[in-house]
C-alpha cells in the first residue's frame, strides 16, 4: 500500500533559499499552465490543451527537474478534468483552475532524488541552458525515514518547510472469511453511525471535531477584526497574520488526529463484528441542495463537516483490512419508516413513527442504508439493536 509521512530536515542557508526558489518556480509553472491553456482554448475553437502541448510550449523554461515540471502539469490537468466531471454531474459551483499562485509544492519522483544511509537526500535539479544544476542536499534523521520503497518526495509548507514522503509499505490487504455487512450514516454531530446485520450498532461522536472547528472560527474571527484595523503588511498586521497561520496549522493537526481516531475505532468495530462489506451513504451535495434559506449557523456547521476527508480515511483503512467499501445513495433513508414506509422529518435524536417503530435517528439511517442495499428496499431488519457509543478524547 502507498502511504505518506511528514519528515523534517536540516540544510544550509543557501540550499534553504534554493528550496524556496523551487516552490516559486513551481508556481511559475502553474501560472504558465493557466496562461497557455487559455490561449490554446481560444486559438483552437474551444479545444483543451494536453500534456504534450504543454511540454512543447514550456521546454527549457524552468530551473526544475523535468519530472517536477511534469508533476505540476499533471496536477493542473487533474484539477481541470475533475472540474469537468463535477460540472457534468450538475455541480454548478465548480470552477476551472484560474487562480495565480506565488508558491506551489515541488515534487520529485523516483528518478529525481536519491537517499543515502546516513539520512542525506539529494534532490535533483534540471538541465538549464545546456548545463545540469547542482542538486539540493538536505539532511534528515535516518530514524524518521519511512521503511519501504520511497516513491515520491514533495516539498510542502506548514509553518516551515518539510518533506512529504510517499512510500510503499509492502503490506498487502488482510485476507479473511468474514460474511457480514454494515450500513454507515455519516453526520455532523455523530461522525459515524453504523449498523451491522447482526444487530450490533456503533455511534462515534463528532462533537470534538465540531468544537475544534468552532474554536478555530472564533479565534480567526477575532484576528480578522484586529487585522482589518491595521495597514496591510504593516508590522502589527504581520504579527496577527503569523498568529492566524499558527491557529490554522494547529487546528488542522487536531482535526486530522480526531478523524484518524474516529476511523480507527470504526475499523476495529468492523473487525470485531466480522464485517466483509460496508455501505456508506454519500452525503455529497447536501450543501448545494436547493432548500429554504438556511441560517448562518447551519451554513457554518455544514461547511465545517469534513465528510470527504472522513470517507477517504475510511476507504484506505478498510482496504488494508480486506473490507470492501461502497458509496451508495442515501436519499430519504433518514426520513422513511422501514415498517410502514411513511416519511417523516425529525428534529430530535430519536426517530419515532406512529406505527410504533422507534430508533436512534442516526442508527435508523444506517439501518435503512443497509436494508436498501441488501434487499433492494428500505425494510425492517428484525434484529434488536445493541448500541455502542464512543466519544473521541
WOTAHU-V568952 format. One record per pair of residues at least 12 apart in sequence whose ideal C-beta (glycine too) atoms are under 8 Angstrom apart, sorted by the first residue. I is the first residue (numbers start at 1). J is the second residue. D is the distance in whole Angstrom. If there is no record, write none. Layout:
I;J;D
I;J;D
This chain:
1;168;7
1;169;6
1;171;5
1;172;8
1;173;8
1;316;7
1;319;8
1;320;6
2;151;7
2;166;6
2;167;7
2;168;6
2;169;8
3;146;7
3;148;8
3;166;7
3;167;6
3;168;8
3;169;5
4;164;6
4;165;7
4;166;5
4;167;8
5;144;8
5;146;5
5;164;8
5;165;5
5;167;7
6;162;5
6;163;7
6;164;6
6;165;8
7;140;5
7;144;5
7;145;7
7;146;8
7;162;7
7;163;5
7;164;8
7;165;5
8;140;7
8;144;7
8;160;8
8;162;5
8;163;8
9;121;7
9;138;4
9;139;6
9;140;5
9;161;8
9;162;7
9;163;6
10;138;7
10;139;5
10;140;8
11;136;7
11;137;7
11;138;4
11;139;7
15;136;5
15;137;6
15;138;7
16;161;7
18;136;5
19;106;8
19;136;6
19;138;8
19;155;6
19;161;6
20;103;8
20;161;8
21;63;7
22;64;7
22;68;8
22;106;4
22;136;7
22;155;6
23;103;5
23;104;6
23;105;7
23;106;6
23;155;6
23;157;7
24;102;7
24;103;6
25;62;5
25;63;6
25;64;5
25;106;7
26;64;7
26;68;7
26;72;6
26;103;8
26;104;4
26;105;7
26;106;5
27;101;4
27;102;6
27;103;5
27;104;4
28;62;7
29;58;7
29;62;6
29;64;7
29;69;6
29;72;4
29;73;8
29;104;7
30;72;6
30;75;8
30;76;6
30;101;5
30;104;5
31;100;5
31;101;6
32;57;8
32;58;6
32;61;7
33;54;6
33;72;7
33;73;7
33;76;4
33;97;8
34;76;8
34;97;6
34;98;7
34;100;7
36;49;6
36;53;8
36;54;6
36;57;5
36;58;7
37;49;5
37;54;8
37;76;8
37;80;8
40;53;7
48;80;7
50;77;8
51;70;8
51;73;5
51;74;7
51;77;6
54;73;5
55;70;8
55;73;7
60;128;7
60;129;8
62;126;7
62;128;8
63;125;7
63;126;7
63;128;5
63;133;6
64;106;7
64;125;7
64;126;5
65;108;6
65;112;5
65;123;8
65;124;5
65;125;6
65;126;5
66;126;6
67;107;8
67;108;7
67;109;4
67;111;6
67;112;5
68;106;5
68;107;6
68;108;6
68;109;8
68;112;6
68;126;7
69;126;7
71;106;8
71;107;4
71;109;7
72;104;7
72;107;8
76;97;6
79;96;8
79;97;5
80;96;6
80;97;6
83;95;7
83;96;5
83;97;7
84;96;8
91;285;8
91;288;6
92;288;8
93;288;6
103;157;7
105;154;5
105;155;6
105;156;5
105;157;8
105;164;8
106;154;7
106;155;5
107;152;6
107;153;7
107;154;5
107;155;8
108;123;5
108;124;7
108;152;7
108;153;5
108;154;8
109;151;8
109;152;5
110;150;7
110;151;6
110;152;7
111;124;8
112;124;5
112;153;8
113;150;8
113;153;5
115;145;7
115;150;6
117;142;7
118;139;8
118;142;7
119;139;6
119;140;5
119;141;6
119;142;4
119;145;7
120;137;6
120;138;8
120;139;5
121;137;7
121;138;5
121;139;8
121;140;6
121;153;7
121;163;8
122;135;4
122;136;7
122;137;6
123;135;6
123;136;4
123;137;8
123;138;7
123;153;7
123;155;8
138;163;7
140;163;7
145;165;7
146;165;6
146;167;4
146;169;7
147;167;8
147;169;7
148;167;4
148;168;5
148;169;5
148;170;5
149;167;6
149;168;5
149;170;8
150;165;6
150;166;7
150;167;5
151;166;5
151;167;6
151;168;6
152;165;7
152;166;4
153;165;5
153;166;8
154;166;8
158;249;5
158;252;8
159;245;6
159;246;6
159;249;5
171;320;7
173;319;6
173;320;6
173;321;7
173;322;5
174;320;7
174;321;5
174;322;4
175;322;6
176;274;8
176;276;8
176;322;6
178;274;4
178;275;6
178;276;4
178;322;8
178;323;7
179;274;7
179;276;6
180;196;6
180;197;6
180;198;6
180;273;6
180;274;5
180;275;5
180;276;6
181;196;7
181;197;5
181;275;7
181;276;7
181;277;5
181;278;8
181;279;7
181;370;6
181;373;7
181;374;6
182;194;5
182;195;6
182;196;5
182;197;7
182;270;7
182;273;7
182;275;5
182;277;8
182;278;5
182;279;7
182;366;8
182;370;7
183;195;5
183;278;8
183;279;5
183;281;8
183;366;4
183;367;6
183;368;7
183;369;4
183;370;3
183;371;8
183;373;7
184;266;8
184;278;6
184;279;7
184;280;4
184;281;7
184;314;8
184;366;6
184;369;7
185;281;5
185;330;7
185;333;7
185;334;7
185;362;5
185;363;8
185;365;4
185;366;4
185;369;6
186;280;7
186;281;7
186;283;6
186;307;5
186;310;6
186;311;7
187;206;7
187;362;6
188;206;6
188;210;7
188;301;6
188;302;7
188;304;8
188;305;5
189;205;7
189;206;6
189;207;7
189;210;7
190;203;5
190;204;7
190;205;6
190;206;6
190;362;5
191;204;5
191;205;7
191;206;4
191;209;6
191;259;8
191;262;5
191;310;6
192;204;4
192;262;6
192;263;8
192;266;5
192;310;8
193;360;8
193;362;3
193;363;6
193;365;7
193;366;5
194;266;7
194;269;7
194;278;8
194;366;5
195;363;6
195;366;4
195;367;5
195;370;6
195;381;8
195;385;7
196;273;5
196;275;6
196;370;8
197;370;6
197;374;7
197;381;7
197;383;7
198;273;6
198;383;6
199;381;8
199;383;3
199;384;5
199;385;6
199;386;5
200;269;8
200;273;5
200;386;5
200;388;7
201;360;8
201;363;5
201;366;7
201;385;5
201;386;6
201;387;5
201;388;7
202;265;8
202;266;7
202;269;5
202;387;8
202;388;5
202;390;7
203;360;7
203;362;6
203;363;7
203;387;7
203;388;7
203;389;5
203;390;7
204;262;5
204;265;6
204;266;6
204;390;5
204;392;7
205;389;7
205;390;7
205;391;5
205;392;6
206;262;7
206;392;8
207;391;8
208;258;5
208;391;8
208;392;5
208;393;8
209;255;6
209;258;5
209;259;7
209;262;8
209;306;7
209;392;8
210;301;7
210;304;7
212;251;6
212;254;5
212;255;6
212;258;7
213;251;8
213;255;8
213;304;4
214;304;8
215;251;7
216;247;6
216;248;7
216;251;4
217;300;7
217;304;8
219;247;5
220;244;6
220;247;6
220;248;8
223;240;5
223;243;6
223;244;5
223;247;7
224;244;8
226;240;5
227;240;5
227;241;7
227;244;8
255;306;7
258;392;5
259;306;6
259;309;6
259;310;6
259;313;6
260;313;7
261;392;5
261;393;8
262;310;7
262;392;6
263;310;7
263;313;4
263;314;5
263;317;5
264;317;7
265;390;5
265;392;8
266;314;7
267;314;8
267;317;5
267;318;6
267;321;6
267;323;8
269;388;7
270;318;7
270;321;7
270;323;6
271;321;6
275;323;6
276;323;7
276;324;7
277;323;7
277;324;4
277;325;8
277;326;7
278;314;8
278;318;6
278;323;6
278;324;7
278;325;5
278;326;7
279;326;5
279;328;5
279;369;6
279;370;6
279;373;5
280;311;7
280;314;7
280;325;6
280;326;7
280;327;6
280;328;7
280;369;8
281;328;6
281;329;8
281;330;3
281;333;6
281;365;7
281;366;8
281;369;5
282;327;5
282;328;7
282;329;7
282;330;6
283;305;8
283;307;5
283;330;7
284;307;8
286;302;6
286;305;8
287;299;8
287;302;5
287;303;7
311;327;8
326;373;7
328;369;6
328;372;7
328;373;6
330;365;7
330;369;6
332;378;8
333;365;5
333;368;4
333;369;5
333;372;7
333;378;7
334;351;8
334;361;7
334;362;8
334;364;7
334;365;4
334;368;7
336;368;6
336;378;5
337;351;8
337;353;4
337;355;6
337;357;5
338;357;7
338;367;7
338;368;6
338;371;6
338;378;5
338;379;5
338;380;4
338;381;7
339;353;7
339;355;5
339;356;8
339;357;5
339;380;5
340;353;6
340;354;8
340;355;4
340;357;7
341;378;7
342;354;7
342;355;7
346;361;6
348;361;7
349;361;5
349;362;8
351;364;4
357;380;7
359;385;7
360;385;8
360;387;7
363;385;6
363;387;7
367;381;6
